Amino acid sequence: MNRFTQIALIVALAGVGLSAAAQSHYPGQHEEKLAIKETAPIKAYAFEMSDIKLLPSRFTENMERESRWILSLGVDRLLHSFRTNAGVWAGLEGGYDSVDKLGGWESLDCELRGHTTGHILSGLAMLYASTGDEQYKLKADSLVSGLAVVQKALGEEGYLSAYPENLINRNIAGTSVWAPWYTLHKLYSGLIDQYLYCDNQQALQIVTKMGDWAYNKLSKVISEERKRMIRNEFGGVNDSFYTLYQITGKSEYKWLGEFFYHEETLNPLLSQEDNLEKKHANTFIPKLIGLVRAYEIGEPEQNKTVAGFFWNTVVDHHSFCTGSNSDREKFFEPDHQHEHLSGYTAESCNVYNMLKLTRHLFNLDVDPKLADYYEKALYNHILGQQDPETGMISYFLPMLPGAHKVYSTPDSSFWCCVGTGFENQAKYGEAIYYHNDDELFVNLFIPSELNWKAKGVSVLQETKFPEESTSTFTVKANQTQKLTISIRYPSWATAGASVKVNGKKVRVKQSPGSYISLERSWKNDDKIEIDFPMELQVNPSANPEVVSLSYGPIVLAAKMGTEGMESPAPYSNPNLHNDYYTYEYKVPATLSNELNVRGKPVKEWLKPVDGQSLTFKTVGVSSGKDFTFIPLYDLHRERYVVYWELK
């Protein structure tokens, strides 16, 4: 029995299942490529990303902007730090000095260098799966081939990174180093995604060699070394090892996933203890994804229970009205959001990982609360994370009254949230639809077309949501199919719902926060029309005098102009790696977030603007000018207010 097996036995005896986190694999996806299948009861399966085609909308516009950015970053630039680490420059005309080097977190003096290439491999894989456009696969193939050369040059053990292996050794020794396993996780994930989505066999060969190297390295680590090293942020590296285990069936990779179980963080959650305060949020969340993944492949049900407790704790007690969380990247005291309205709230990576966790829990429970949260975070954070003029990405979503979004630069930032942004904007189709044997779940109202190959059925969703409250679904089928189509009845739809099938009104017996289930034999060209009227809503924080405003699920923010915003605003300073954290918003002293409306119904003082969708204007709420409100996701390049003090 080796040292870690002893640790595992001790933990198991204490009632804790060792586990790992999730790759881009969800139950129902890539089944033909998995040697190990899920054994947990799955209530809803994910569709392959290639089964869902996005139709023109704000989502496709974001995706197109993001793809242009990815394609503009040359292969040689993305491989530069890897080749430098390995001393591989043969065949490059002009050699080392011919490459226009990347800056920010990809500069050669940053210990996280290389993470962006991993994210871009994932982004390219998802873009290819979503669109079928070969240009994404061709670029990814070039990156993978270049990484194979680097791996070979670094030695037969299989190590591959943009930084020396000494950073891993420092982590094992417990000395200061900036998250080397976090960075490696992005590379593992990108290569696995290239295999799963693009069938790139070379990517699988590279990443299995990396897995063998990791096993040989970590199987020699003693208990005390392990405890020290996993206090350092390791992202979801265990998700990659579990996925490698599912793909190959090799138990060594499962062992690696178990190695990264973090007892110090996760064990308190077994007793339903909220231990989040002051914890680094994006270090914490992937560990809970791991518990769900472990349950999916056979670990105890308590793993799912603990992950569910964590999810509800974060969503109900640690999140802002946008579905995002954290201040200066850390969780704070529960229900104290109103005391944390800073310029450094709501890290985008946290939302990326919360949405991953949400999807896994939905596969297991089909709880509409999970789908409601996904919609809230997708529209109010992820969709508005991107600057529509340039495609650049914001690290935080500031809740500071009078702040503005601060965007990255094309080749001088490469923060963690830029990396996850390359994935966020490439996978908008992933959570619209789910299914089981005879039921289709519609969770999001996004223009799209689903091809359910196993049933010989496709569904066309036409909608302008949230600009309009209606959606139409057209069924296409070669022959009659008996199915249940369950459409989410959002919890925000308190004004009721209207449903028609082939023009005939259907009585709605369900309530908001459930599913409207339509069971029948569906024929070609059958139509469902559904309407969820939206209403203005005042949303109190734990302090009832500090509120936000929404229309349906859409958070509204007031436009506050550009006074004091001087260049490089709204962009980060390209000469400072961490400008996002030291950014001075220079909020004008005269800017107010007070509303003199206490006790008045919102419809009396906030009125829709004729001819402008999702636009509202206040009437007599302050001594100064009235405020114009639009969706937070549409508010860019100027100051805004989300949270208000009622007077």
PyMOL commands that set and color helices and strands:
alter all, ss='L'
color gray80, all
select helices_A, chain A and resi 3-13+31-33+49-51+58-72+75-86+95-98+104-106+115-131+134-154+166-173+180-198+201-218+223-229+237-248+251-259+263-271+281-296+302-317+337-339+348-365+368-385+416-424+453-455+579-582+602-605+632-634
alter helices_A, ss='H'
color red, helices_A
select strands_A, chain A and resi 45-46+52-54+433-435+439-442+448-452+457-463+470-477+481-489+498-501+504-506+514-522+527-531+536-540+546-551+554-559+594-595+606-608+616-618+628-631+640-641+644-646
alter strands_A, ss='S'
color yellow, strands_A
deselect
rebuild
show_as cartoon
